[in-house]
Amino acid sequence: MLVAPVTAILGISAFYHDSAAALVVDGKIVAAAQEERFSRNKHDAGFPSQAVAYCLAEGGLDPEQLDYVVFYDKPLTKFDRLLETYLAYAPKGFQSFRLAMPVWLKDKLHLRRTLRQHLAGAKRARLLFTDHHESHAASAFFPSPFARAAFLTLDGVGEWSTASFGSGVDNRLAMCQHLRFPHSLGLLYSAFTYYCGFRVNSGEYKLMGLAPYGQPVFLEQILSHLLDLRPDGSFRLNLDYFNYCQGLTMTSNKFHQLFGGPPRLPESLLEQRHMDLAASIQQATEEIVLRMAREVHRQTHMTNLVMAGGVALNCVANGRLLREGPFDQLWIQPAAGDAGGALGAALFAWHQLLDQPRVPAGQDSQQGSLLGPRYTTAAVTEFLSGEGTPYELIDNEATLLTRVAQLIAHGKIVGWFHGRMEFGPRALGARSILGDARNPALQTTMNLKIKFRESFRPFAPSVLRDRAHEYFALRAGQDSPYMSLVAPLLEEHRVALTAADRETMAAATDLRERVNIVRSSLPAITHMDCSARIQTVDEPRHGRYYRLLKAFEQLTNCPVLVNTSFNIRGEPIVCTPEDAYRCFLATDMDALVLEDCLLLKEHMNPAATRATRQQHLAQFHPD
């Protein structure tokens, strides 16, 4: 519990996408969490009541002890943009206008009143509103390990800005330039997400994962028809090809004619054309990001770059930027999307508005992004006893880790639940499903029998930080604790494709046939292009999870585990022991670790397991 705080600041993001709350006390990040983890409604956009309650409880505060409540954007400015856009396209867009206005008139236009209603106990707290891209920039720079850095923010759209850049020095941010709506890299990428049959604002990472299966054969059409790209990375979209300004869809008939037909229906067969489209827009995105970064470097003369905004979650582009760009070091906010705006808003108020000092300590202050709730072993055992389920309590950590490492080495898939929950979209070793990266069958098994998701989706490796450069094209000691970078696997770990493999790849219409071709000594984490989205693991940040990797390394001499988020498709990452237990029963996971408790599926009641699985599948809604 915190004692006599000088200043308590609550940041809020809500009502658009991924609502979240973050608490900063005297400049220290105390807690942060997305509302979806509590409500179990993926990408919950409502007011983050449960996330707020958690943050206050974690800080030992009552609402009346809050000094400031900071909202992550300026709704009146955003409303101005919406009205101007609707008027510019009138009478087109009336349907979109008709659907949007009731929500705005009820809640968003009166956000000050709405916040007061939801935070009735915080009567003395001052309400502040930051610019959307200021929130992103603050979330990227202030927790970063740098005293001085350039920043680049990229997303769909905030109020008017779709991208911004500038510099951060000590405790101050200075904006240099903005790219304005409707010209947006985030919306361009989302248009292809929509066209390829994935959901906008949640399926972009699927498009990125699909890209290595294709070739960028449509790149020239994108660059010559869809946008006018300039050497500095700025661009203008040809809006004849898009429908997001005036309609309820992202793309127009002209877009569909250019790329060979109507949008793919969700869940329908993926054709090679969709893979090539994914590869093409991915390469275009990387080119735009690289050009922007070079221009940021030219104007700011900084050696470090920090990034936030939804596009900053494109870890393939980030990997290229680190390898090819002009900056020596790169730091990306792990909750780069709207959720991270809550944290940025609180930090912006503390440093920029209150002019409080900032002294970087050589490592970021994000605390491994392990900022969510934690549960004691006592709470876990009480829950499991209430369920009447068999479990083994192993209160000696070394014994527990050896058992888990042995299970994984023998091909078992393990649910891992320990410590504080992650803030942001990635599982980082607190709410994870783990497996042996050396197992060639693991990717298909995990996708189809545990995650219930598309077979082409790749898995990320967790690797001991001091050995990551032995496997991946990273500098020795390179940090990637938040899975924000993709890097190639080194040649010595790759496996040459046989003639039969190449024939299979050429003839395969089912992506599972391509996925199952072994490309490296770590096939479960090696993507089609021999790359991987890397999480480096070290003891100061990751604690017990690091020690588990060390136990696995000692057993197998392999410092790498498959790490995927502890959830099934369409659901948020688990938050509570009960969430984890239900997910365990509903899937083909072999074992579950809840703090110091080990559960084995073979010891479970088969009837209860089947019933829970059927219940989950009956409620299943693809994301």
C-alpha positions in Angstrom: 0.0 0.0 0.0 1.2 3.5 -0.9 1.6 5.9 2.0 0.4 9.6 1.8 0.8 10.1 -2.0 1.6 13.6 -3.1 -0.2 13.3 -6.5 -2.4 10.5 -7.8 -3.3 10.6 -11.5 -5.8 8.2 -13.1 -5.6 7.9 -16.9 -8.6 6.7 -18.9 -9.2 5.5 -22.4 -12.8 4.6 -23.3 -15.7 4.6 -25.7 -13.7 3.9 -28.9 -11.6 0.7 -28.7 -9.8 -1.2 -25.9 -10.9 0.8 -22.9 -8.3 0.9 -20.1 -7.2 2.6 -16.9 -3.8 3.4 -15.6 -2.7 4.8 -12.2 0.4 6.9 -11.8 1.3 8.0 -8.2 4.2 10.5 -7.8 5.4 9.7 -11.3 5.5 5.9 -10.7 3.4 3.6 -12.8 1.4 1.7 -10.2 -1.1 -0.3 -12.2 -2.7 -0.5 -15.7 -5.2 -2.9 -17.2 -7.7 -3.2 -20.1 -11.4 -3.5 -19.3 -11.7 -6.6 -21.5 -9.8 -8.7 -19.1 -12.4 -8.2 -16.4 -15.6 -8.0 -18.5 -14.4 -10.9 -20.7 -15.7 -8.9 -23.7 -12.9 -8.7 -26.2 -11.9 -5.1 -27.1 -14.4 -3.8 -24.6 -15.0 -0.1 -25.5 -17.2 0.8 -22.5 -16.2 2.8 -19.5 -13.4 0.8 -17.8 -15.2 0.6 -14.4 -13.5 -2.7 -13.3 -10.1 -1.6 -14.6 -10.4 1.6 -12.6 -11.5 -0.3 -9.4 -8.5 -2.6 -9.8 -6.0 0.3 -10.3 -7.3 2.1 -7.2 -7.2 -1.1 -5.2 -3.6 -1.9 -6.3 -2.6 1.6 -5.3 -4.4 1.4 -1.9 -6.4 4.5 -2.9 -10.1 5.6 -2.6 -11.5 7.7 -5.5 -11.5 10.8 -3.3 -7.7 10.6 -3.1 -7.3 11.1 -6.8 -5.9 14.5 -7.8 -6.4 14.3 -11.5 -8.4 12.2 -14.0 -7.0 12.5 -17.5 -8.8 11.3 -20.6 -6.7 10.3 -23.5 -8.1 12.4 -26.3 -10.3 15.5 -26.9 -13.8 14.4 -27.8 -15.0 17.8 -29.0 -12.2 18.1 -31.5 -12.9 14.5 -32.7 -16.6 15.4 -33.0 -15.6 18.4 -35.1 -13.7 16.1 -37.5 -16.7 13.8 -37.8 -19.1 16.6 -38.6 -16.7 18.1 -41.2 -16.3 14.7 -42.8 -20.0 14.0 -43.0 -20.7 17.5 -44.4 -18.0 17.1 -47.0 -19.5 13.9 -48.3 -23.2 14.7 -47.8 -25.7 13.3 -48.7 -23.4 10.2 -48.9 -22.7 8.8 -45.5 -26.1 9.5 -44.0 -26.3 5.9 -42.7 -23.0 6.2 -40.9 -24.0 9.6 -39.5 -27.4 8.2 -38.3 -25.7 5.4 -36.4 -22.9 7.5 -34.9 -24.9 10.5 -33.7 -27.0 8.9 -30.9 -23.9 7.6 -29.2 -22.2 11.0 -29.4 -25.2 12.9 -28.3 -25.7 10.6 -25.3 -22.2 10.1 -24.0 -19.2 11.3 -26.0 -20.2 14.9 -26.4 -20.8 15.2 -22.6 -17.7 13.3 -21.6 -16.9 15.5 -18.6 -20.4 14.7 -17.2 -20.0 11.0 -18.1 -16.6 10.8 -16.3 -18.1 12.5 -13.2 -20.9 10.0 -13.1 -18.6 7.0 -13.4 -16.2 8.4 -10.9 -18.6 9.9 -8.4 -16.2 9.5 -5.5 -13.5 11.5 -7.2 -15.1 14.9 -6.5 -11.9 16.8 -5.9 -10.1 15.4 -8.9 -9.5 17.8 -11.8 -10.5 16.5 -15.2 -8.0 16.9 -18.0 -8.1 16.0 -21.7 -5.0 15.4 -23.7 -4.6 15.2 -27.5 -4.8 11.6 -28.7 -1.3 11.6 -30.3 0.1 13.5 -27.3 -1.1 10.5 -25.2 0.6 8.1 -27.6 3.8 10.1 -27.6 3.8 10.3 -23.8 3.2 6.6 -23.5 6.2 5.9 -25.7 8.7 8.5 -24.4 8.1 8.9 -20.7 8.4 5.1 -19.7 11.3 4.6 -22.1 14.9 4.2 -20.9 16.1 7.3 -22.9 16.7 10.8 -21.6 16.5 12.1 -25.1 14.6 10.4 -28.1 12.6 11.2 -31.2 9.1 9.9 -31.2 6.9 8.6 -34.0 3.2 7.8 -33.5 1.1 6.0 -36.1 -2.5 4.8 -35.9 -5.9 5.0 -37.7 -7.0 8.4 -36.5 -7.1 10.4 -33.2 -8.9 13.7 -33.4 -7.5 14.9 -36.8 -4.0 13.4 -36.6 -3.2 10.0 -38.0 0.6 10.2 -37.4 2.9 12.6 -35.6 6.5 13.0 -34.7 8.7 15.1 -32.6 11.2 14.9 -29.8 11.4 14.2 -26.1 14.0 15.6 -23.8 14.0 14.9 -20.1 10.4 15.6 -19.0 9.2 17.5 -22.1 7.7 16.5 -25.4 7.8 18.8 -28.4 5.6 18.0 -31.4 7.0 18.8 -34.9 4.6 17.6 -37.5 1.3 15.7 -38.0 -0.3 13.8 -40.8 -4.0 14.6 -41.0 -7.1 12.5 -41.6 -8.2 11.1 -44.0 -4.7 10.2 -45.0 -3.7 7.4 -42.7 -1.4 4.5 -42.7 -3.5 2.7 -40.1 -6.6 3.1 -42.1 -4.8 2.0 -45.3 -3.7 -1.2 -43.6 -7.2 -1.7 -42.1 -8.7 -1.4 -45.5 -6.7 -4.4 -46.6 -7.5 -6.2 -43.4 -11.2 -5.7 -44.2 -10.8 -6.6 -47.8 -9.0 -9.9 -46.9 -11.9 -10.9 -44.6 -10.6 -10.0 -41.2 -12.1 -7.7 -38.6 -10.9 -4.1 -38.6 -9.2 -3.0 -35.3 -8.5 -6.6 -34.3 -7.5 -8.5 -37.4 -4.5 -6.4 -38.6 -2.1 -8.8 -36.9 -3.6 -11.7 -38.8 -2.9 -9.8 -42.0 0.7 -9.3 -40.9 0.9 -13.1 -40.1 -0.5 -14.0 -43.5 1.9 -11.8 -45.5 4.9 -14.3 -45.5 2.7 -16.8 -47.4 2.5 -14.4 -50.4 4.5 -12.3 -52.7 4.2 -8.5 -53.0 2.8 -8.7 -56.6 0.3 -5.9 -55.9 2.8 -3.4 -54.5 3.1 -1.4 -57.7 -0.7 -1.1 -57.9 -0.8 0.1 -54.3 1.9 2.7 -54.9 0.6 3.9 -58.2 -3.2 3.9 -57.6 -3.9 4.1 -53.9 -1.5 6.7 -52.6 1.0 9.4 -53.5 4.0 8.6 -51.4 6.7 11.2 -50.9 10.4 10.7 -50.0 9.8 11.9 -46.4 7.1 9.2 -45.8 4.2 11.6 -46.0 1.5 10.6 -48.4 -2.0 11.4 -49.7 -4.5 8.6 -50.3 -6.7 8.4 -53.4 -10.0 8.4 -51.6 -11.8 7.1 -54.7 -10.7 3.7 -53.6 -11.9 3.9 -50.0 -15.3 4.2 -48.3 -14.5 4.9 -44.6 -15.2 8.6 -44.8 -18.7 8.2 -46.0 -19.8 4.6 -45.5 -19.9 1.6 -43.3 -17.2 -0.3 -45.1 -13.5 0.4 -45.6 -13.2 -0.1 -49.4 -15.1 1.0 -52.5 -16.1 -0.7 -55.7 -13.1 0.8 -57.4 -10.8 -0.9 -54.9 -12.6 -4.2 -55.5 -12.2 -3.8 -59.3 -8.5 -3.0 -58.9 -7.7 -6.1 -56.9 -9.9 -8.7 -58.6 -13.2 -9.0 -56.9 -15.3 -8.3 -53.8 -14.0 -8.5 -50.2 -13.4 -12.0 -48.9 -16.2 -13.3 -46.7 -15.0 -13.9 -43.1 -14.1 -17.6 -42.4 -14.1 -18.4 -46.1 -11.2 -20.0 -48.0 -8.0 -17.9 -48.2 -6.8 -17.7 -51.7 -3.3 -17.0 -52.9 -4.5 -13.6 -54.0 -5.3 -12.7 -50.4 -1.8 -13.8 -49.3 -0.2 -11.7 -52.1 -2.4 -8.7 -51.0 -1.2 -9.2 -47.4 2.4 -9.3 -48.6 2.0 -6.3 -50.8 0.4 -4.0 -48.2 2.9 -5.2 -45.6 5.8 -4.2 -47.8 4.2 -0.9 -48.6 3.7 -0.2 -44.8 7.4 -1.1 -44.1 8.5 1.3 -46.8 6.3 4.2 -45.4 7.6 3.6 -41.9 11.2 3.5 -43.0 10.8 6.7 -44.9 9.0 8.4 -42.0 11.7 7.3 -39.6 14.5 8.7 -41.8 12.7 12.0 -42.0 12.3 12.0 -38.2 16.0 11.4 -37.8 16.9 14.1 -40.3 14.8 16.7 -38.5 15.4 15.8 -34.8 19.1 14.5 -35.0 18.2 12.1 -32.2 19.9 8.6 -32.0 17.0 6.9 -30.2 13.4 6.5 -31.4 10.3 5.6 -29.4 7.0 4.6 -31.0 3.3 4.1 -30.1 -0.1 4.0 -31.9 -1.7 0.8 -33.4 0.7 0.7 -36.3 3.6 0.5 -33.9 2.4 -3.1 -33.1 3.5 -4.1 -36.7 6.6 -5.9 -35.4 7.8 -6.9 -38.8 8.1 -3.2 -39.8 9.7 -2.6 -36.4 12.3 -5.3 -37.0 13.3 -3.8 -40.3 13.4 -0.3 -38.8 15.9 -1.6 -36.1 18.1 -3.3 -38.7 17.9 -0.8 -41.5 16.8 2.5 -40.0 19.0 5.4 -38.9 18.4 5.1 -35.2 20.7 3.3 -32.8 18.0 2.1 -30.4 14.3 1.6 -30.6 11.7 1.4 -27.8 8.0 0.7 -28.5 5.2 1.0 -25.9 4.0 -2.5 -25.3 0.4 -1.3 -25.1 0.8 0.8 -28.2 -2.9 1.0 -29.2 -5.7 2.9 -27.5 -5.3 1.1 -24.2 -1.8 2.6 -23.8 -3.3 6.0 -24.3 -4.6 5.8 -20.7 -1.1 5.4 -19.4 0.3 8.1 -21.7 -2.4 10.6 -20.6 -1.5 10.1 -16.9 2.2 10.4 -17.6 1.7 13.5 -19.8 -0.1 15.2 -16.9 2.6 14.4 -14.5 5.6 15.4 -16.6 4.4 17.8 -19.2 1.6 19.6 -17.4 2.8 19.5 -13.8 6.5 19.8 -14.9 7.7 17.0 -12.7 11.2 15.7 -13.3 12.0 12.5 -15.0 15.3 10.6 -14.4 15.7 7.5 -16.6 17.5 4.7 -14.8 19.0 2.9 -17.8 16.0 0.5 -18.1 12.4 1.4 -19.0 9.9 2.1 -16.2 7.2 -0.2 -17.7 8.1 -2.9 -15.3 8.0 -5.6 -17.9 4.4 -4.3 -18.6 3.4 -6.6 -15.7 1.0 -4.1 -14.3 -2.3 -6.1 -13.9 -3.8 -8.1 -11.0 -2.0 -10.9 -9.2 -3.4 -13.7 -7.1 -1.8 -15.5 -4.2 -1.3 -19.3 -4.0 -3.8 -19.2 -1.1 -6.4 -17.7 -3.3 -5.7 -20.3 -6.0 -6.0 -23.2 -3.6 -9.2 -21.9 -2.2 -10.7 -21.7 -5.7 -9.5 -25.2 -6.7 -10.7 -26.7 -3.5 -14.1 -25.2 -4.2 -14.1 -26.7 -7.6 -13.2 -30.1 -6.1 -10.5 -30.6 -8.8 -7.3 -32.6 -8.2 -4.1 -30.5 -8.0 -0.6 -30.8 -6.6 0.7 -28.0 -4.4 4.5 -27.6 -5.0 5.8 -24.8 -2.8 9.4 -25.4 -3.7 10.0 -23.3 -6.8 13.0 -25.2 -8.2 10.9 -28.5 -7.9 8.0 -26.9 -9.7 10.0 -25.5 -12.5 11.8 -28.8 -13.1 8.5 -30.6 -13.3 7.1 -28.0 -15.8 10.3 -28.1 -17.9 10.1 -31.9 -18.1 6.5 -31.8 -19.1 7.3 -29.3 -22.0 10.3 -31.3 -23.0 8.1 -34.4 -23.3 5.8 -32.6 -25.7 3.1 -31.4 -23.3 1.4 -28.0 -23.7 1.2 -26.1 -20.5 -0.9 -23.2 -19.3 1.2 -20.8 -17.2 -0.3 -18.4 -14.8 2.0 -16.5 -12.4 2.3 -13.0 -11.0 0.8 -9.8 -12.3 -1.1 -9.9 -15.6 0.3 -8.2 -18.7 -0.8 -4.8 -19.9 -1.1 -4.7 -23.6 -2.0 -7.3 -26.3 0.9 -9.7 -25.8 1.3 -12.5 -23.3 4.8 -12.0 -21.8 5.1 -15.0 -19.4 2.4 -14.2 -16.8 -0.7 -15.4 -18.7 0.9 -17.7 -21.4 0.5 -21.1 -23.0 3.9 -22.7 -23.4 5.3 -25.5 -25.6 8.5 -26.9 -27.0 9.7 -24.9 -30.0 11.6 -27.9 -31.3 8.3 -29.8 -31.8 7.4 -29.7 -35.5 3.7 -30.6 -34.8 3.2 -28.0 -32.1 2.1 -25.1 -34.3 -0.8 -27.0 -35.9 -1.8 -28.6 -32.6 -1.9 -25.3 -30.7 -3.8 -23.4 -33.5 -6.5 -26.0 -34.1 -6.9 -27.8 -30.7 -6.1 -25.1 -28.2 -6.4 -21.7 -29.7 -9.2 -22.7 -32.2 -7.8 -20.3 -34.7 -6.5 -20.2 -38.3 -3.8 -22.7 -39.0 -1.5 -20.2 -40.7 -1.0 -18.1 -37.5 2.6 -18.2 -36.3 3.7 -18.5 -32.7 6.3 -16.4 -30.9 9.4 -17.6 -29.1 10.5 -16.6 -25.6 14.3 -16.8 -25.5 16.8 -16.1 -22.8 18.1 -12.6 -23.5 21.8 -13.6 -23.2 21.4 -16.3 -25.8 19.0 -14.6 -28.2 21.8 -13.6 -30.6 22.8 -17.2 -30.9 19.6 -18.0 -32.7 18.3 -14.7 -34.2 19.7 -11.8 -36.1 20.0 -9.5 -33.1 22.9 -7.7 -31.5 24.3 -9.5 -28.4 22.3 -8.1 -25.4 19.5 -6.7 -27.7 16.3 -6.2 -25.7 12.9 -7.2 -27.0 11.0 -7.9 -23.8 7.6 -7.0 -25.3 7.5 -9.0 -28.5 7.7 -5.8 -30.5 10.4 -7.0 -33.0 10.6 -9.6 -35.7 14.0 -10.9 -36.6 15.3 -13.6 -39.0 16.5 -16.9 -37.7 20.3 -17.4 -38.2 21.3 -19.5 -41.1 22.9 -22.2 -38.9 19.5 -23.1 -37.4 17.7 -23.3 -40.7 16.8 -26.5 -42.6 17.2 -26.5 -46.4 13.9 -27.3 -48.2 13.9 -30.5 -50.2 12.6 -30.8 -53.7 9.5 -32.5 -52.3 9.0 -29.6 -49.8 9.1 -27.2 -52.7 6.6 -29.2 -54.7 4.2 -29.4 -51.7 4.5 -25.6 -51.2 3.8 -25.0 -54.9 0.8 -27.3 -55.0 -0.7 -26.8 -51.5 -4.1 -25.1 -51.3 -4.4 -25.8 -47.6 -2.1 -23.6 -45.5 -1.6 -26.4 -43.0 0.4 -28.3 -45.6 2.8 -25.3 -45.9 2.9 -24.8 -42.1 4.0 -28.3 -41.4 7.1 -28.1 -43.6 10.1 -28.0 -41.2 12.3 -24.9 -41.9 14.5 -24.9 -38.8 15.6 -26.6 -35.7 12.9 -24.6 -34.0 10.0 -25.3 -36.3 7.2 -24.3 -34.0 8.3 -20.7 -34.0 9.8 -20.3 -37.5 7.5 -18.5 -39.9 7.4 -19.1 -43.7 10.2 -16.5 -44.3 12.4 -18.0 -41.5 11.6 -15.1 -39.1 10.1 -15.0 -35.6 8.5 -12.4 -33.3 10.9 -12.4 -30.4 10.5 -11.9 -26.7 13.8 -11.7 -24.8 13.5 -12.9 -21.2 15.7 -11.7 -18.3 15.4 -12.2 -14.6 14.9 -8.5 -13.4 11.8 -8.2 -15.6 10.4 -11.7 -15.7 11.4 -13.4 -12.5 10.0 -16.9 -12.3 9.3 -17.1 -16.0 13.1 -16.5 -16.6 13.9 -19.2 -14.2 11.5 -21.6 -16.0 13.4 -20.9 -19.2 16.7 -21.6 -17.4 15.3 -24.9 -16.1 14.3 -25.8 -19.6 17.7 -24.8 -21.0 19.5 -26.9 -18.3 17.3 -29.9 -19.3 17.5 -29.6 -23.1 20.3 -27.0 -23.8 17.6 -25.1 -25.7 16.9 -21.6 -24.4 13.7 -21.1 -26.4 10.0 -21.8 -25.6 6.8 -21.3 -27.6 4.9 -18.5 -25.8 1.3 -17.7 -26.9 -1.4 -15.8 -25.1 -3.5 -17.7 -22.6 -6.9 -17.6 -24.3 -8.8 -19.1 -27.1 -9.8 -17.2 -30.3 -12.5 -14.6 -29.7 -11.7 -14.2 -25.9 -9.4 -11.9 -24.1 -6.3 -13.2 -22.3 -7.3 -14.8 -19.0 -7.2 -12.6 -15.9 -8.2 -14.7 -12.9 -7.4 -18.3 -11.8 -11.0 -19.1 -12.7 -10.6 -17.8 -16.2 -7.5 -19.9 -16.6 -9.1 -23.0 -15.2 -12.1 -22.8 -17.6 -9.8 -22.2 -20.6 -7.7 -25.2 -19.5 -10.8 -27.5 -19.4 -12.1 -26.2 -22.7 -8.9 -27.0 -24.7 -6.5 -29.8 -25.2 -3.8 -28.3 -22.9 -2.1 -31.1 -21.0 -1.2 -29.2 -17.8 -1.9 -26.0 -15.9 0.3 -24.1 -13.5 -1.6 -21.7 -11.3 1.0 -20.0 -9.1 2.4 -23.0 -7.0 -0.4 -25.4 -8.1 0.1 -28.0 -10.9 -3.0 -29.6 -12.6 -2.7 -32.4 -15.1 -5.5 -33.0 -17.6 -5.0 -36.8 -17.2 -6.2 -36.5 -13.6 -9.3 -34.5 -14.5 -12.8 -35.8 -14.7 -13.3 -36.4 -18.4 -17.1 -35.7 -18.2 -16.5 -32.3 -16.6 -13.8 -31.5 -19.2 -16.1 -32.4 -22.1 -19.0 -30.3 -20.7 -16.8 -27.2 -20.2 -15.4 -27.6 -23.7 -18.9 -27.9 -25.2 -20.1 -24.9 -23.3 -17.1 -22.8 -24.6 -17.7 -23.9 -28.1 -21.4 -23.1 -27.9 -20.5 -19.6 -26.9 -17.7 -19.2 -29.4 -17.6 -16.1 -31.5 -14.6 -15.7 -33.9 -12.8 -12.4 -33.5 
